[in-house]
Amino acid sequence: MSDPAKLLVAEVLSIGDELIHGSNLDTNARWLANLLELHGASVQRFTVVGDDPVQLESAMRDACTRADLVIATGGLGPTLDDRTRDVVAAIAGGPLWFHAPSWQLVQDYLGARQRPVPASNRRQAEFPPGATVLHNPIGTAPGFRLRLLRAELFAFPGVPREMKRMAEDWLLPHLNSLPSQQPVAQVCLCVLGPSEALLGERIEPFMVAGREPAVGITASGGLLTIRIVGRGRDAAAAAAACEGTAVEIRPLLADWLVAEGTEALHVLLGRRLLAANVSVALAESCTGGLLAAKLTEVPGISAVFRGGVVAYANEAKTDLLGVGAALLQQHGAVSEPVAAAMAKGAAQRLRARLGVSVTGIAGPGGGTPEKPVGTVCFGVCLDGVVTTWTRHLPDLGREFLRERAAFELLAAIFRNVPLPAETGRGAT
């Protein structure tokens, strides 16, 4: 059991009008939460606040009163609406001070890129009283660190690339220097098939409040993830606690369980295809190239990914994949026979062992009583052997249907297609 007295309570404060107005998505909080929890902190709250100084000061005071560690991102730019440094100075009770070396670094950074150096950038070299300057090697906005009320506050730029680099350079050493922190481990079980409610009922005894390790469910694009998070006296004990719970949960999932790990399903699949050296070709209709986009995120995938065809129109299915016009006329574009022909055509024309296809009705129009919106047909052709199936996905919008169809096919390949590592056959 973990000792609550040893928990480092952390909060993440995301700052900027663009976040509260919906112009930008706050991805920083999610990334920071994962980093913090893996290094022993207990993340209690995310707060998103705009640039209004009154609202920002209130949010900053509240966070630094509640938590031991606060990570603030955003509001460190050169313009007057970048107010993080000013608000922190007001709470700390003193004026901003100027750091000449930071100003020189800003000038050097812009000069090296042959960009002008506006006088307003000088604001980025001003810091609250008591702050330690944190160098930013990939941007003009340095961060800072100081003790503010109860909390140790780290302020980083809001640009995700800069925030991540500075967190690695400055926050990680701080976390690693805290000897009392209990190691944290996690096991993630990726599930496809049931609703979140049905899955929750299946594993309900493991989700009671206060249980150690903690078990929760997150949903994204139709894929559910059971996240098991535990603490222990050392890393091995934390990992053993999580795995002990996972051993109990896995049998309850049966074929709902498609993968394990914190990485996305397409990354896990890409790595599996690479490890087995199975060449793959895609034939997509309703997903519009979404599968190809996902697979090509995987480093090194060019070794096995032959290519993809987005065959939206019937003529494209015929001309590019060899789907017979009579087949389309008889069964319709959204049918298992057409999905089979698409998968086989992709494998043959792109010279891949594995051809996969998807064709469906993503809406909002195009549905019929026999084939309503959400009807999606899939095909897999491995070494000339074709398998097809149909799913009637819930009509929760075009974006959901496209994402869910992509997940369905990725999961089917990952879960059901035999690969050489399993069969002993050679790969091409």
N, C-alpha and C positions, 0 to 999 in steps of 0.2 A: 504494500500500500504506500502511496505517496504521502509525504508530510506537507500539508498545506502551508505550514509556516515557512517552508523553504522555497515556495513558489515565487518567482519573479513576475509580478503583475505588470503587463505591458499593454499599451494602447497605441493605435495608429491614427494619426490626424492628417487627413488629406485636405489640402487647401487650394481653393481656386473657384472663381465664378463659373468657369467652363465645366466644372464637375457638377455643381448643383443645378445648372441650367440644362444639363444633358448633352452639351456639345462634345465632351470627351468622356470616355469611360475610365473610371478609377481602377486601374490594374495594379497600381503600386501596393495597395493595402493587402491584396491577396498574396502577392509575392512576399511581402514583408512578414505576413502572418505565418507563412510556411517556414521562412527562415528563422523567425523567432521561436516558434514552437519546437523546431528540430534542435534548437540549442538551449532548451530548458525553460524558456519563458512561457507564461500562461497569458495568451492574448485575450483580454476581457472585452474589448470594445473597439469598433471602428467609428470614427466620426468624420463626416464630410462637411466642410464649412466653406462659405464663400469668402470674398476679399473684404467684406464690410468689417471695419476695424472693431466695432462694438461686438459683433457676433464672433469674430475671430478671437478677440481677447477672452470672451466668456468661455468659448470652447477650449482654448489653451489652458486657462486657469482650471477648469473642471478636470481636464485630462491630467494635468500635472499635480492635482490634488489627490486624484484617485489612484494613480499608477506609480509604480517604481521606475518604469522606463516608458518614455514617450518618443515615438518616431514621427516627426512632422515632415511632410513632403509638400513642396510648392511654396510660392510666395517669396522666392529669393531672386527674382529677376531684377532688371534695371529700371522698371517703370514705377510710377507712383501707386499703381494698384497692387504692387508686390509688397505686402505689409508685414510679412512674418517677422522680420528683424525688428521693426518698429514696435510691434505688439509685445514681443518678448522683452524688449528693453523697458517698456512701460511696466510690465509685471515685475521685472527685476529691479525697478526703481532707479534707473540711471540713464544717461544719454548714450547714444551710439558712439562708438569710437572707431577711428579710421586705422586700417591696417595697410600700410604702404606696400609691403611685399605682395599682398593679394591684388592690389591695384596694378602693380607691375605685371603680374601674371595675366591679368585680364587683357592688358594692352599687348603683351607678347602673344597671347592666344589669337587675338583678332588680327594682329599685324602679320603673323605667320600665314594667315589665310587671306591676306591682302584685302581685308575688310576694314571699313572705317571704325574709329573708336569714338563713339558718342560720349559726351561728358556724362550722360545719365548712367553709363556703366560704372561710374565711380561709386554709385550706391552699393554695388555688389562687394565693395571692400569695407563696408561699415558693419559693425557687429555690436550686439548687446553687451552690457557690462558683465565681466566675468566669463565671457565666452572664449573657448578654445577654437581657433580657426581650423577647419577641415578642408584640405586642398582637394579640388576637383580637377583631375588630370584630363578630362574629356569635355569640358565646358567652361563657360565664363562665370558660373555661379558657385563660389565656394560655399560649403556648409559650415555649421558650427555646432558646438556641444557645450552645455553648461548645466549646473544644478539649478533647477527652478522649482520652488516649493518642495513637494515631496520627491519629485521625479528627476531622473537623469534624462535630459532632453537632447536628442539628436535632431538637427534640422538639415534636411537634404533638398536638393532641387526636385521639382516635380517631373522633369523629363525622365521617363522610365530607364533609359539607357544610362543616364548619369546617376540616377538614384541607386541603381543596382551596383554600379561600380563603386560608389562611395560607401554603400552599406558593406560591401565586401572588404573595402580598405579600412573602414573605421568602426563599424558596428560589430562585425564579427570578432575582432580582437577584444573588444569590451566584453562581449558575451563569453568568450573563451577564458577570460580572466576571472570569472566569478566562480570560486571554488565550491560554493554551496548549492549550485544549481543541479537539480536531478536530471540525468540524461533522459531524453524523450525518444521513443521509437514509434513507428507506425507501420501498419499493414493496410493496403488498399485492395479491396476486392471489387472488380468491375463487373457489373451485372447488366444484362440486356434481356428484356422480355416482359417482366411484370411491371405493374404500376408501382409508384413509390409507396402508396398505401398498402398494396398487397405485400410488397417486400417488407415494409415496416411491421406488418402483422406476423410475418414469418420469423423475424428476428427480434420481436418485441421484448423478450426477457433480457436481451443483452443491452437494451437502450434505456434502461432505467437511470434516472438522474443520480449522480454520485458514484456510478459503477466505475471500477478501475480494472482493466483499461476502459476508457470511454469508447462508445460505439455510436456512430451517426451515419446518416445517409445524405448524400448530395446528388442533385440531378443536373444534367447538362446535355441538351440535345438528344434526349431519349436514352442516354447512358446513365445508369445509376452507379454510384460508388459508395461502398461501405467502407468507412474509414475507422480503423481501430487505432487509438492513440493511447499509449501507456508510458508510465514513468517507472524508474527503478533506481536502486542504489548505484548501478553502473549501467553502461550501454547494453551489456549482455543480458542483464536482468530485465531491462525495459523491453528489449527485443523478444525475450522469452515470454514475457507476460502477454505481449500482443499476439505472438504466434499461438499461444495456448488458447486464446479466444478465437483466433482464426480457425484452428483445428475443429472447434465446436461448431462454427458457423458454416464452413464449407459444405458439409453433407446436407445442410438445409437448403442449399441453393441449387443443387443438381445442375442441369444444363443451362441455368440462368447465368452461371459464372463463366465469363468469357476470357478474362485475363486478370492479372494481378500487377500492381505497381502504381506509381504516381504519374506515369507518363500516359499520354493520350493513346487510344487504341490504335490509331494509324501508325504511330511511332513503333509500338510493340509489334505490329504486323510487319512493318517494313523491315525491322531488324530480324524478324523470323524468316522472312523471304530471303534476306541477304545471307543469313547463316546457312540456309538450306540450298542457296543458289538456284532458286526457282524463278524463271523469267515470267513476267506478267504483262498482260495487255488489258486495257479497259475499253468498254463500250458503254457510254452513258447517254441517257436521254433526259429524264426529268431532273437529274442532279446537275446537269449542265457543266460538267468538268470538275465538280466538287471533289470527287474521289481522286482524280489526278492531282488536284491542288494539295490534298492532304498527304498523299504518298510522297510527292516531291518535296515535302518539308523534311524528309528523313535524309540525313547526310549519307552519301554513298549509294543512294537508291538507283542511280543510273546504271549500276552494275547488273540490275535485274529488271528494271522498268523499261519496257520496250516503247511504250507510248499509249496514248488514249485517243479515242474518237468520240466527239460530242455529236451524236446523230439525232438531231431533234426532229427534223422533217422525215417523213416516210421515204422520200427520194434519197436522203442522205443514208438512211439505213440500208437501202438497196445498193446505192452506188459505192459507198465506202465500206460496208460490212458484208455485202452479198446476201442480204435478207431478201427472199423472193417476194415479188410484188403480189403473187397469188396468196402467199402466206399472210401478208399484211391485210389483204382484202378479206380473207376468210376469217381470221382471228382478231384482227385489230392490232394496232401498235402496242397496246398494253395487254399483253398476253404471255403466257409461258412459252408457247411455241416461238414467238418472236424473240423473247429474252434468250431462249436457247440458241437461236440462229445468230443473234448478236454476239453472244459469248464465243460461239464457235468461229464466227467470222473474225472477231478481234484476234483470237489465238492464231488462226491461220494466216491472216494478212500481215500481222506484225511478228509472226514467227516466235510465239511465246508458248511455253508449256501450259500456262494458266491464262485463260481468258475469262473475264467476269463482266457481267452486264446488269444494267438496271433500266427499267422503263416504267413510267407510272404517270399518274394524274396528280399534279401538285396543286391544282386549283389557281384561283378560286372558281374558274369555270372549267368546262370540259367533262364534268362528271355525268353519269347516267344512272338510272336505277340499278342496272346490272353491274356497272363499274363506277361507283361513286368516287368523289375526290378522296384521295388517300389510298386508292388501289395501286399497289406497286408490285411488279413482277421482277424476279431476279434470276440470273443464270450464272452458272459456273461450269467451265469446260476445262478439265484437267486431263491432259494426255488423250484428248478426243472423247472422253466420257463426260456427258453433260448432265447436270442436275439443275432443276428449276423449282421455284416455289413462289407463292403469292402471299403478300401481307396486306391487310386492310388496316392502315394506320389511321389514328384519330386525326380528324381535320382540324388541326390547331393552327392553321396558317401555312402559307407557302414555305416560309423559311424553316419552320419546324419539320415539315414533311420532307424537304430536301435533306436536311441534316439527319433526320431519323433514318431515311432510306440509305444514306451513306453509311451510318453506323451499323445498320442491319447487315449490309453486304460485307463490311469490314469484319464484323463479328463472325459471320458465316465462314469467311475465308480462314480467319484465325482459328476458329473452333473445329471446323469440319473437314477442311481440305487436307488430305494426307500429303505430307512433305517428305522429301528424300531422307531426311534425318530419321524419320519414323518408319519408312518403307524399305530403305536400302537401295532404292532405284537411283540411277545416275541422273544428273541434271544436264540441261542444255544451256 
